[in-house]
Amino acid sequence: MKLVEHFELGLDAPICLTWELTYACNLECAHCLSSSGRRDPRELTTAQAEAVIDELQRMQVFYVNIGGGEPTIRPDFWHLLEYAVNHQVGVKFSTNGVRLDPERAAFLASPACGGYVDVQISLDGATAEVNDYVRGPGSYDTAITALKNLRDAGFTDAKISVVCTRQNIGQLDEFKALADEYGATLRLTRLRPSGRGADVWDELHPLPEQQKVLYDWLMASGDNVLTGDSFFHLAAFGESLPGLNLCGAGRVVCLIDPIGDVYACPFAIHDNFLAGNLLRDGGFKEVWQTSELFQDLRSPQTGGACAKCDFYDSCRGGCMAAKFFTGLPLDGPDPECVQGYGETALASADRMIPAASQDHSKANPTRNQPVMLKLMTRPPVSDCAESPLAGFVPSGG
């Protein structure tokens, strides 16, 4: 059996998983897939989070991607990072850099982290003008300062994590130059139309001709550029890109949210992809191995309308989350299908875009509000959360 076939049938434990520690965030990025901003008062306690790490260690999960929200805002973040490292669970955390001062950078570069920690700095423009349009004023300078602090502390191989948009596809060479300047690795990811990203997807997602630009650039200049499984839909242009090249949702990856809900897809925090809750359904292992949703995802999948396409074996129909949040059938074409079938599907009159099942956006705009959101009418937000800094106690460092 080929390795990819093992992945399709699911593994006893995920290779990695995404863990959104908190929905609190100092920013309000226009395309945030988890609609973050305010913390959920029900988020896991420190003891509950430690128990999750203990279980991941027993399951031999290789590493966990910690995100949010902005995870470093959570008061016990640094404790939980050390706890994971001390329990042989690697940590890759994504941050906008707001708390990565020289002292924290030195800690991350120290033997205490033992090579178990990787840091991803989010940056969605190679210039402040492009980045701050979607991430908010000052966010570019914050990210660059964090990269400088990491480099100066001797932290090796930080990641610059870029969500590819219509506005930044033309900056790929500049992003690579920034990564080289700070001794970092460039990581490109796909914009998904989930969370607040659904509201701005029509304006931000790359145009068809830009998809080809991205593919050609990755083929020519993509050595040492990370993409994960973001762009397997581009394989229909010809040669496949390095990586998994299939949807790993519920098979090799999943997501734990701040209150312990487990979702099949890190990009689909929606009730339709909710597999269970690790506090009430027997723990994470029980959810991963026995949930009905995961079992369905691991069963043989039909290609639907895509099965007749010559490129189906290459792109596998594309991204489940992208299809779901644009109202397309899960066995239909990706909305950004490079063969053009997505455009036809999007033009369908009976397409129903699903309503969001949760929203943690800030109730009132702040000075950090992205430029593009100031030009839009904000959708109503839920009232389930508190201030993003609720419970934060300055460490003095």
Secondary structure, 3 states (H helix, E strand, C coil): CCHHHHHHHCCCCCCEEEEECCCECCCCCCCCCCCCECCCCCCCCHHHHHHHHHHHHHHCCCEEEEECCCHHHCCCHHHHHHHHHHCCCEEEEEECCCCCCHHHHHHHCCHHHCCCEEEEEECCCCCHHHHHHHHCCCHHHHHHHHHHHHHHHCCCCCEEEEEECCCCHHHHHHHHHHHHHCCCEEEEEECCCCCCHHHHHHHHCCCHHHHHHHHHHHHHHCCCCECCCCCHHHHHHCCCCCCCCCCCECCCECEECCCCEEECCCCCCCHHHEEEECCCCCHHHHHHHHCHHHHHHHCCCCCHHHHHCCCHHHHCCCCHHHHHHCCCCCCCCCCCCCCCHHHHHHCCCCCCCCCCCCCCCCCCCCCCCCHHHHCCCCCCCCCCCCCCCCCCCCCCC
